[in-house]
Amino acid sequence: MSLFPSKERLAHIVFEHSDKASRRFDITVLWLILLSVLVAILDSEPWLHARYKREFYFLEWAFTILFTIEYILRLYLSSRKLGYIFSFYGMVDLLAILPTYLSIFLANTQFLVVIRALRLLRVVRILKLGRYVKEAEILKSALRKSRAKIQIFIGTVLTIVLITGTLMFIVEGPESGFTSIGVSMYWAIVTLTTVGYGDITPITPIGKFLAAVIMLLGYAIIAVPTGIITSELTTSSKPTPDSGTKVCKTCKSRHLDADANYCKYCGERL
């Protein structure tokens, strides 16, 4: 009897979540992710970095080596290697290990390991939080259906920003800090979104009037994407007439129970 599990069994442990061994593996990985992100956060504190620089350095490399081994293992066990590499989780797994290697050439890039927090999205599948998966699907559906409306909205906003930015460049000019149309568009975006950094401000009466109009317009515009997505969410959340039911192909009876194996009217197997 082999001391090591077969490739099929190992693939089940790594990719599936249906038994104790696979769940234990996934939960261990999740804890390693949480600890590695915590180390990156603590290392960013100047006094902790000065005192425990060496410890943080070795811990980060230890986490990176473990995650690198895990990535190679997933790649080796995957039946569709390119599919895994270019999948969402595959890209996240790769991004989780790159920052530490990049830190050899670029300073402070090791702090990008907080990207590993994205790997915590696996917890939804690991803990089988089905109702959260369903809610996520509703949200994704609403965003997909809102895409065309959102694109039109963004196009309209960019047009407004271009026009108002150009007008402010003409009215105010470099003397007030509006040195180019690009800088004026930046000011228009900051004002329209009601952020208001205050690094560039209009001085002339016409400029102030335009600024006031953009501010008022901003309050109206902010509500538009929220309303679009909320409307689609409400529509997506409504059950369809035949949701959760089966239809018999033989007698065409509808509204059969979703978990039924046989038609209750004609007895045909579903």
Secondary structure by P-SEA (a helix, b strand, c coil): ccccccaaaaaaaacccccaaaaaaaaaaaaaaaaaaaaaaaaacaaaaaacaaaaaaaaaaaaaaaaaaaaaaaaacccaaaaaacaaaaaaaaaccccccccccccccccccccccccccccccccaaaaaaaaaaaaaaaaaaaaaaaaaaaaaaaaaaaaaaaaaaacccccccccaaaaaaaaaaaaacccccccccccaaaaaaaaaaaaaaaaaaaaaaaaaaaaaaaaacccccccbbbbcccccccccccccccccccccc
